[in-house]
Amino acid sequence: MRRHRNAKVVATLGPASSDKDRIRALFLAGADVFRLNFSHGSHDEHRARYDAIRELEKEFSRPIAVLQDLQGPKIRIGRLKGGELKLERGQRFRFELKAKEGGEAMAPLPHPEIFAALSAGTLILLDDGKLRMEVRDFGKDWADTEVIVGGTLSDRKGVNVPGITMPISPLTEKDRTDLEFGLKLGVDWVALSFVQRPEDIAEVQRIVQRRAAVMAKIEKPAALKTLDRIVELCDGIMVARGDLGVELAPEEVPGRQKEIIRACRLAGKPVIVATQMLDSMVNSPTPTRAEASDVATAIYDGADAVMLSAESAAGHYPVESVEFMSRIIARTEQDPTYRPIIAALHPEPEATTPDAISNAAAQVAHTVSAAAIVTYTTSGSTALRAARERPEVPILTLTAKVSTARRLALLWGAHCVETADVNSFQEMVAKACKIAVEEDFAKVGDKIVVTAGVPFGTPGATNVLRIAWVED
């Protein structure tokens, strides 16, 4: 089950991909990580999908990552009389905190934190930015606005207030219940929606207590102000371009995407690019050329993974979407321009022994034309350092911890194998060579580069580099 590509595919499960046979088909088509979207579906439905994924692991002896995506706080207007209103450019429109039902020129907005953060000139966006209003006057429980872009406003539409950091936790009561359920279930990654500040990540890390890796979804422009600190505190990042594209001008999103990927690469943290990547495949068996180019751009930038949302969760062609995503990645990585572009951003190693060893491993693998780099890891930090170098050869990661193997299924270039710890240098080399052959990374006569930490099994203690020849 070796993938002949480095970047990974994240597939969201949903109504179109819930039964065991369909999940198996998605895995065979190229899915490395499965996303459980807790904005939809019951706990029982998510448990059934999780169990099907773990059965796949046993069948193929291949670690698979499960990503729990929390809904986060959804800010919406309340009910409207008749269900909808027609708004015209230039008209006055009022929001009221305590209103039970909207009228001709008023809508309930039951979120006191918004009124607390308003100022004159603040933009309020409704329905994914389709309607835009500007605040003219406001109080602690009301706001008068002018309609800048009109249209039809329906019940319970979402509200965005760009440029403002809301004084709210990213964890709702629903999220806390879902999070505890997911942790008991055994998810490998937890994605936190609508992250605004570093404190949001710290709050979730305190709850998770290393039972899963924590991913910050960057979908609020406010998060970009402290991006480096957020990257430092979390275990991975998702570039959630949907909501980010609502609060930013569309022309700003590509540059911000590159900025986020760059920050993650420099920090050695996995990064996923998500939202509308092959959106036309919800209803079409093939993507548009522009969508293929969009996926390829994320790969050229060095993203660890690209994600399918509605395409695999609710579309008519979920398996074909994964197949196309996998094909685009593989073809992009074979392009002659790929390596020079990837190598253009080369993070400087930190002044530590593990970083020096990982940096040297990539250089040695190139110099001796090695077939693979084999890393022994306990916590996953050795594999993260190896992937940060974006070496020219695959990274075969050996670990005794299944939780580590599953989390690393998201990591660029990493092929993870769960295996017992070694006890000697001789065993280290022999096992590395044996598994490299079994997993189709090397053949007799090839060289491999092996990194490990002594004493063996000590987390974060990478201090050994060996060149080994694969023998009969």
C-alpha positions in Angstrom: 0.0 0.0 0.0 2.8 2.4 -0.7 1.7 5.7 -2.2 4.0 7.0 -4.9 3.7 10.6 -3.8 4.7 12.7 -0.8 1.7 15.0 -0.2 -1.4 13.4 1.4 -5.1 13.3 0.6 -7.7 14.1 3.3 -11.2 12.9 2.5 -14.3 14.1 4.4 -16.8 11.4 5.2 -20.6 12.1 4.9 -23.8 10.8 3.4 -22.1 9.9 0.1 -19.3 8.0 1.9 -20.6 6.3 5.0 -20.8 2.6 4.4 -17.7 0.3 4.8 -17.4 -0.5 1.1 -17.4 3.2 0.1 -14.8 4.1 2.8 -12.7 1.2 1.7 -12.9 2.4 -1.9 -11.9 5.9 -0.9 -8.8 4.5 0.9 -7.8 2.4 -2.1 -8.3 5.5 -4.3 -5.7 7.4 -2.3 -7.2 8.8 0.9 -4.6 8.9 3.7 -6.6 10.8 6.3 -10.4 10.7 7.0 -12.1 13.8 8.3 -15.2 13.5 10.5 -17.1 16.8 10.2 -18.9 17.4 13.5 -21.0 20.2 12.0 -23.1 17.4 10.6 -24.1 13.9 11.7 -24.8 12.1 15.0 -22.3 10.5 17.3 -23.6 7.1 16.3 -22.9 7.9 12.6 -19.4 9.1 13.4 -18.7 6.0 15.6 -19.7 3.7 12.7 -17.4 5.6 10.3 -14.6 5.5 12.8 -15.0 1.7 13.3 -14.9 1.1 9.5 -11.6 3.0 9.3 -10.1 1.0 12.0 -11.2 -2.2 10.3 -9.4 -1.0 7.2 -6.2 -0.5 9.2 -6.3 -4.1 10.2 -7.0 -5.3 6.7 -4.1 -3.4 5.1 -1.8 -3.1 8.1 -1.5 0.6 7.3 -2.0 3.4 9.9 -4.8 5.8 8.9 -5.3 9.2 10.6 -8.8 10.2 11.7 -9.4 14.0 12.0 -12.2 15.3 14.1 -13.3 18.7 12.9 -15.3 20.7 15.5 -18.1 23.0 14.4 -17.0 26.0 16.5 -19.2 29.0 17.2 -21.7 29.7 14.5 -22.9 33.3 14.6 -26.3 33.7 12.9 -29.2 36.1 12.8 -32.5 35.0 14.2 -35.9 34.3 12.7 -37.5 36.6 10.1 -41.2 37.2 9.6 -42.2 35.3 6.5 -38.8 33.6 6.4 -36.9 36.2 4.3 -36.4 39.9 3.5 -35.4 41.8 0.4 -32.7 44.3 1.1 -31.9 47.2 -1.3 -28.6 49.1 -1.6 -28.6 52.3 0.5 -31.5 51.3 2.8 -31.2 51.4 6.6 -31.3 48.1 8.4 -31.2 47.5 12.1 -29.9 44.6 14.2 -31.4 44.0 17.7 -30.0 41.8 20.4 -33.2 40.9 22.2 -35.8 40.9 19.3 -37.6 37.6 18.9 -38.4 38.0 15.2 -37.2 40.2 12.4 -39.4 42.6 10.5 -39.2 44.7 7.3 -35.9 46.4 8.1 -34.7 44.6 11.3 -33.2 41.3 12.2 -32.5 39.7 15.6 -28.8 39.2 16.3 -28.6 37.2 19.6 -24.9 37.6 20.1 -23.9 40.3 22.6 -20.2 39.8 21.8 -20.8 41.4 18.4 -22.4 44.5 19.8 -19.5 44.8 22.3 -17.0 44.8 19.5 -18.6 47.2 17.1 -17.5 50.6 16.0 -18.7 53.1 13.4 -17.8 51.9 9.9 -17.6 48.2 10.9 -18.7 45.9 8.1 -21.2 43.2 8.8 -21.4 40.4 6.2 -24.3 38.0 5.9 -24.8 34.7 4.1 -21.2 34.0 3.3 -20.6 37.6 2.4 -23.3 37.9 -0.2 -24.9 40.8 1.7 -22.8 43.6 3.1 -23.7 46.3 5.6 -21.8 49.1 7.3 -22.5 50.2 10.9 -23.6 53.8 11.1 -24.7 53.9 14.8 -24.9 51.4 17.6 -25.5 50.7 21.3 -24.9 47.8 23.6 -27.9 45.9 22.2 -28.6 47.4 18.8 -26.9 48.6 15.6 -28.1 50.7 12.7 -26.5 49.9 9.4 -26.6 50.9 5.8 -26.9 48.2 3.1 -23.9 48.3 0.8 -24.7 45.2 -1.1 -28.3 44.0 -1.1 -30.2 40.9 -1.9 -32.5 38.4 -0.2 -31.8 37.6 3.4 -33.2 34.4 4.9 -33.7 33.0 8.4 -30.7 31.9 10.4 -28.0 33.1 7.9 -24.4 33.3 9.1 -22.8 36.6 10.2 -19.2 37.6 9.7 -17.6 40.7 11.1 -14.2 41.1 9.4 -11.3 42.8 11.2 -12.7 42.3 14.7 -11.4 39.8 17.2 -14.5 38.5 19.0 -14.4 38.1 22.8 -15.6 34.5 22.6 -14.2 31.0 23.1 -13.9 28.9 19.9 -15.4 26.0 21.9 -19.1 25.9 22.3 -20.9 23.5 24.7 -21.6 21.3 21.7 -17.9 21.4 20.8 -16.9 20.3 24.3 -19.4 17.4 24.2 -18.2 16.4 20.7 -14.5 16.7 21.8 -14.9 14.4 24.7 -16.7 11.9 22.5 -14.0 12.1 19.9 -11.2 11.7 22.4 -12.9 8.6 23.9 -13.4 7.3 20.4 -9.7 7.6 19.7 -9.4 10.3 17.0 -5.8 11.2 16.1 -6.3 14.9 15.2 -8.7 17.5 16.5 -9.3 20.6 14.3 -10.4 23.7 16.1 -12.6 26.0 14.0 -12.6 29.9 14.0 -9.3 30.3 15.8 -8.7 34.0 16.5 -5.8 34.1 19.0 -3.1 31.9 20.6 -5.1 31.6 23.7 -7.7 29.6 21.8 -5.2 26.9 21.1 -3.9 26.9 24.7 -7.5 26.3 25.9 -8.0 23.2 23.7 -4.5 21.8 24.5 -5.4 21.9 28.2 -8.5 19.8 27.6 -6.9 17.4 25.1 -3.8 16.7 27.2 -1.9 15.1 24.3 -4.6 12.5 23.8 -4.7 13.8 20.2 -2.8 16.3 18.1 -4.5 19.7 17.9 -4.9 21.5 14.5 -5.8 25.2 14.2 -8.1 26.1 11.4 -7.1 29.5 10.0 -10.4 31.0 8.7 -10.5 34.3 10.6 -8.2 37.2 9.5 -7.6 38.0 13.1 -5.6 34.8 13.4 -3.1 36.1 10.8 -2.0 38.8 13.2 -0.5 36.2 15.6 0.1 33.4 13.1 3.6 32.5 14.3 2.5 32.1 17.9 -0.6 30.0 16.8 1.7 27.8 14.7 4.0 27.4 17.7 1.3 26.3 20.0 -0.6 23.9 17.8 0.5 20.6 16.2 -0.8 21.4 12.7 -2.7 24.0 10.6 -5.6 23.9 8.2 -5.9 26.7 5.7 -9.7 26.9 5.6 -10.2 29.1 2.6 -14.0 29.1 2.7 -14.6 31.4 5.7 -11.2 33.1 5.2 -12.4 34.1 1.7 -15.6 35.6 3.2 -13.8 38.1 5.4 -10.8 38.7 3.1 -11.1 40.0 -0.4 -10.8 37.0 -2.8 -7.6 38.4 -4.3 -5.9 38.3 -0.9 -6.5 34.6 -0.2 -3.8 33.1 -2.4 -1.1 35.3 -0.8 -2.3 34.5 2.6 -2.4 30.8 1.8 1.3 30.9 0.8 2.1 32.9 3.9 0.5 30.2 6.2 2.2 27.3 4.3 5.5 29.1 4.6 5.1 29.6 8.3 4.3 25.9 8.9 7.2 24.7 6.7 9.6 26.9 8.7 8.2 25.6 12.0 8.1 22.0 10.8 4.3 21.7 11.4 2.0 19.8 9.0 -0.4 22.1 7.0 -3.5 21.2 5.1 -5.0 23.3 2.3 -8.8 22.9 2.2 -12.1 24.1 0.7 -13.4 24.0 -2.8 -10.3 22.3 -4.2 -12.3 20.1 -6.7 -15.7 21.7 -6.0 -17.1 21.0 -9.5 -16.7 17.3 -8.8 -19.6 17.4 -6.4 -21.7 17.1 -9.6 -19.1 16.3 -12.3 -16.9 13.2 -12.8 -13.9 15.4 -13.7 -12.5 18.6 -12.3 -12.0 21.9 -14.1 -8.5 22.8 -15.3 -8.5 25.7 -12.9 -9.2 23.3 -10.0 -6.4 21.0 -11.0 -4.1 24.1 -11.1 -5.3 25.1 -7.6 -4.4 21.7 -6.1 -1.1 21.8 -7.9 -0.3 25.2 -6.5 -0.7 23.9 -3.0 1.7 21.1 -3.8 4.3 23.4 -5.3 4.0 25.5 -2.2 4.9 22.5 -0.1 1.6 21.7 1.7 1.6 18.4 3.6 -2.0 17.6 2.5 -4.9 18.8 0.4 -8.5 18.2 1.5 -11.8 17.2 -0.1 -15.0 18.4 1.7 -18.3 18.2 0.0 -16.7 16.4 -3.0 -16.2 13.2 -0.9 -18.8 13.8 1.8 -21.9 14.6 -0.2 -21.0 14.7 -3.9 -22.0 12.3 -6.7 -18.4 11.2 -7.4 -16.6 10.8 -4.1 -14.2 8.0 -5.2 -13.4 9.8 -8.5 -12.6 13.0 -6.5 -10.0 11.2 -4.4 -8.5 9.5 -7.5 -8.2 12.8 -9.3 -6.7 14.5 -6.2 -4.1 11.7 -5.9 -3.3 11.9 -9.6 -2.8 15.6 -9.6 -0.4 15.4 -6.6 1.6 12.6 -8.2 1.9 14.4 -11.5 2.9 17.7 -9.9 5.6 16.1 -7.8 7.0 14.5 -11.0 7.2 17.8 -12.8 10.8 19.0 -13.4 10.1 22.3 -11.8 8.8 20.8 -8.5 12.1 20.1 -6.8 13.6 23.5 -7.4 10.5 25.3 -6.2 10.3 23.1 -3.0 14.0 23.6 -2.4 13.8 27.4 -2.7 12.4 27.5 0.9 14.8 25.6 3.0 14.4 26.1 6.7 17.7 26.6 8.7 18.1 23.7 11.2 18.0 24.7 14.8 21.3 24.4 16.7 20.3 21.0 18.2 21.6 17.5 17.6 18.3 16.1 16.3 18.0 19.0 13.8 21.6 18.5 12.6 21.1 14.8 12.1 17.8 15.3 10.2 19.4 18.0 8.0 22.4 15.7 7.3 20.2 12.8 6.5 18.6 14.6 3.6 22.0 15.7 2.3 23.6 12.3 2.7 20.6 10.6 1.0 21.1 12.9 -2.0 24.9 12.4 -2.1 24.8 8.5 -2.0 21.6 8.2 -4.0 19.8 6.4 -1.2 16.5 4.7 -1.8 14.9 6.1 1.4 15.4 7.7 4.7 14.4 5.4 7.6 13.6 7.2 10.9 12.9 5.5 14.2 10.6 7.7 16.3 8.6 7.5 19.5 6.8 10.8 19.7 7.0 11.6 16.0 9.4 14.6 16.4 12.1 12.8 14.4 9.8 12.3 11.4 8.6 15.9 11.6 12.2 17.1 11.4 12.9 14.7 8.5 9.8 16.0 6.6 10.8 19.6 7.3 13.8 19.1 5.1 11.6 18.0 2.2 14.2 15.3 1.1 14.4 13.9 -2.4 13.6 10.4 -1.2 10.7 8.9 0.8 10.7 8.9 4.6 10.0 5.5 6.0 9.0 6.0 9.6 9.2 3.2 12.2 7.5 3.5 15.6 6.3 1.3 18.4 3.4 3.6 19.1 0.3 3.2 17.0 -0.9 6.7 18.0 2.2 8.2 16.6 2.0 6.2 13.4 -1.6 7.4 12.9 -0.9 11.0 13.5 2.1 10.9 11.1 -0.2 9.6 8.3 -0.9 13.3 7.6 2.8 14.2 7.3 4.5 15.0 3.9 6.5 12.1 2.6 6.0 9.9 5.6 5.1 6.2 5.3 4.5 4.9 8.8 5.0 1.4 10.0 4.1 0.2 13.5 6.9 -2.1 14.8 8.6 -2.9 18.1 11.5 -0.8 19.4 15.0 -2.0 18.6 17.7 -2.7 21.3 21.0 -2.5 19.4 22.7 -0.9 16.4 22.8 -4.2 14.6 19.0 -4.7 15.1 18.4 -1.1 14.1 20.1 -1.5 10.7 18.7 -5.0 10.0 15.1 -4.0 10.8 15.4 -0.8 8.7 16.6 -2.8 5.7 14.0 -5.6 6.1 11.1 -3.2 6.3 12.3 -1.0 3.5 12.2 -4.1 1.2 8.9 -5.3 2.5 7.2 -1.9 2.1 8.6 -1.5 -1.5 11.0 1.3 -0.7 14.3 -0.5 -1.5 15.7 -3.7 -3.1 18.8 -5.7 -2.6 21.9 -3.6 -3.4 20.2 -0.2 -2.5 21.5 2.1 0.2 19.3 3.6 2.9 19.9 6.3 5.4 18.9 5.4 9.0 18.3 7.9 11.8 17.5 7.0 15.4 18.1 8.1 19.0 20.2 6.4 21.6 19.2 5.2 24.1 16.7 3.5 21.8 13.0 4.5 22.4 13.9 7.8 24.0 11.5 10.5 22.6 13.2 13.4 20.9 16.7 12.0 21.2 17.8 11.6 17.5 21.5 11.5 17.6 22.6 8.6 15.2 22.9 8.5 11.4 23.9 5.4 9.5 24.2 4.5 5.9 23.2 0.9 5.3 23.3 -1.4 2.3 20.3 -3.7 1.7 21.6 -7.3 1.5 20.0 -10.7 1.0 
